[in-house]
Amino acid sequence: DASVDLILMVVEEHGRSLELCGELRTMEAFRSVAILLVSRRAPEPEQAAAALFSGADDYCSFDPRWRIELRARLRVHLRNKRMRDAVDRLRGERNNLRSRQGVDSLTGALGRRALSDAVQCALDGSAPFAVLFADIDHFKRVNDTFGHQIGDLALQRVAEALSAERRSGDVCGRYGGEEFVLLVCNVQAHEAQR
């Protein structure tokens, strides 16, 4: 959750802190929030390892000898959170800018509105052109089998391949989902088909 900067959890002896930490880590709202487990005594290496394996990002102690280190670790995690938030803001601004420019934020190809504008320009002109529609077959199977991150990567690679093969003046865009459009200018029908 963007409103949560850090989760600081006290490790109780015979408590369920590690189990709770693991449960928090599986929740979407807390997946990217740093979790710092803190014990009353100086941590043993096995305790620290168990905490990290449970999903914690760090492990420290309230013990007075660790006070300076605990403060430093807290500051580092809060600094990292501010940096992640700044990166997320920049990504959002970039995607908004791309959207306003008519660029699909995932693939970098033109978006549907910009494609429509390009087709309208071609219709208004006098040169022959073709609109080629490309759809990735069985794309749902990619997402279902490998996950949406791999599906997104596949969409990016298809957009890159189509853009790399187009001629100067031709337009490539993502129509939606797994559908792409190429606007090929100055071609006759038989050339476009080839």
C-alpha positions in Angstrom: 0.0 0.0 0.0 1.5 3.4 -1.0 0.3 4.9 2.3 2.3 2.4 4.4 6.0 3.4 4.5 7.3 0.5 6.7 6.1 -2.3 8.8 7.9 -2.6 12.1 7.1 -5.9 13.9 8.3 -6.9 17.3 9.3 -10.6 17.5 7.8 -12.2 20.5 9.2 -15.3 22.0 6.9 -18.2 21.2 4.8 -15.8 19.2 3.7 -16.1 15.6 5.6 -13.1 14.3 7.3 -15.0 11.6 4.1 -16.6 10.5 2.4 -13.2 10.4 5.3 -11.7 8.5 4.9 -14.5 5.8 1.1 -13.8 5.7 1.7 -10.1 5.2 4.2 -10.7 2.4 1.6 -12.7 0.4 -1.0 -9.9 0.6 -1.0 -7.7 -2.5 -1.3 -4.5 -0.4 1.9 -5.2 1.4 4.0 -7.0 -1.2 6.3 -4.1 -1.8 6.3 -2.6 1.7 9.5 -3.2 3.7 9.1 -5.3 6.8 11.6 -4.9 9.6 11.4 -7.5 12.4 12.8 -6.3 15.8 13.7 -8.5 18.7 14.2 -7.6 22.4 17.6 -9.3 22.5 20.5 -9.3 20.1 19.6 -11.6 17.2 21.3 -14.9 16.6 22.2 -15.7 13.0 19.6 -18.5 12.9 16.9 -16.1 14.0 17.9 -13.5 11.5 17.9 -16.2 8.7 14.4 -17.4 9.8 13.1 -13.9 9.8 14.4 -13.2 6.3 13.1 -16.5 5.0 9.7 -15.7 6.4 9.5 -12.6 4.2 11.1 -9.9 6.3 13.4 -7.4 4.6 15.5 -6.9 7.7 16.0 -8.0 11.3 17.4 -6.0 14.2 17.2 -5.6 17.9 15.9 -3.1 20.5 18.9 -4.0 22.6 20.7 -0.7 23.6 23.9 -1.9 21.9 21.9 -2.1 18.6 20.1 1.3 19.0 22.3 3.2 16.5 22.1 0.3 13.9 18.3 0.1 14.4 17.9 3.8 13.6 20.2 3.5 10.6 18.3 0.5 9.2 15.0 2.4 9.7 16.3 5.4 7.9 17.7 3.2 5.0 14.3 1.5 4.6 12.4 4.8 4.7 14.9 6.3 2.2 14.4 3.3 -0.1 10.6 3.8 0.1 10.9 7.4 -0.9 13.0 6.4 -3.9 10.5 3.7 -4.9 7.7 6.2 -4.6 9.6 8.7 -6.7 10.3 6.1 -9.4 6.6 5.1 -9.4 5.6 8.7 -9.8 8.0 9.2 -12.7 6.7 6.0 -14.4 3.2 7.3 -14.0 4.1 10.7 -15.4 5.9 9.0 -18.4 2.9 6.8 -19.1 0.5 9.8 -18.9 2.8 11.7 -21.3 2.9 8.7 -23.7 -0.9 8.4 -23.5 -1.3 12.0 -24.3 1.1 11.6 -27.2 -0.9 8.6 -28.4 1.8 6.1 -27.5 0.9 2.7 -25.9 2.6 2.7 -22.5 3.4 -1.0 -22.6 4.8 -1.5 -26.1 5.9 2.0 -27.1 4.0 1.6 -30.4 1.3 4.1 -31.3 -2.0 3.8 -29.5 -5.4 3.3 -31.0 -6.3 7.1 -31.1 -3.0 7.9 -32.8 -3.5 5.0 -35.3 -7.0 6.4 -36.2 -5.4 9.8 -36.8 -2.8 8.3 -39.0 -5.4 6.4 -41.0 -7.5 9.5 -41.4 -4.4 11.4 -42.7 -3.9 8.6 -45.2 -7.5 8.8 -46.3 -7.3 12.5 -46.7 -4.2 12.1 -48.9 -3.9 11.0 -52.5 -1.3 8.2 -52.1 -2.3 4.6 -52.1 -2.0 2.8 -48.7 -2.9 -0.4 -46.9 -3.9 -1.2 -43.4 -2.6 -4.5 -42.2 -4.1 -6.0 -39.1 -2.1 -8.5 -37.0 -3.4 -10.6 -34.2 -1.3 -12.9 -32.0 -2.8 -16.4 -32.2 -3.6 -18.2 -28.9 -2.2 -15.3 -26.9 -4.4 -16.1 -23.9 -2.5 -19.4 -23.6 0.7 -17.4 -23.1 -0.8 -15.4 -20.2 -2.4 -18.5 -18.7 0.7 -20.7 -19.0 3.5 -18.2 -18.2 1.8 -15.3 -16.5 1.1 -11.7 -17.5 4.7 -10.5 -17.2 5.8 -12.9 -19.9 2.6 -11.9 -21.9 3.6 -8.3 -21.6 7.1 -9.1 -22.8 5.7 -11.0 -25.8 3.6 -8.0 -26.7 6.7 -5.7 -26.4 8.8 -8.1 -28.6 6.0 -8.2 -31.3 5.8 -4.4 -31.4 9.6 -4.2 -31.7 9.6 -6.7 -34.5 6.8 -4.9 -36.4 8.4 -1.5 -35.9 11.9 -2.7 -36.9 10.5 -4.1 -40.2 8.5 -1.1 -41.3 9.7 1.3 -43.8 10.2 5.0 -43.2 6.8 6.7 -43.3 4.9 3.5 -42.3 3.1 3.4 -39.0 2.9 0.7 -36.4 0.5 0.7 -33.5 -1.2 -1.5 -31.0 -4.9 -1.6 -31.7 -5.7 -3.3 -28.4 -5.0 -6.4 -26.4 -2.8 -8.6 -28.7 -3.9 -6.8 -31.9 -1.5 -4.6 -33.9 -2.0 -2.5 -37.0 0.5 -1.5 -39.7 -0.3 1.4 -41.9 1.8 0.9 -45.0 2.0 4.0 -47.3 2.6 4.3 -51.0 1.7 0.6 -51.9 -0.6 -1.0 -54.3 -2.8 -3.9 -53.1 -0.6 -6.7 -54.5 2.5 -5.1 -52.8 0.7 -4.8 -49.5 -0.4 -8.4 -49.7 3.1 -9.6 -50.3 
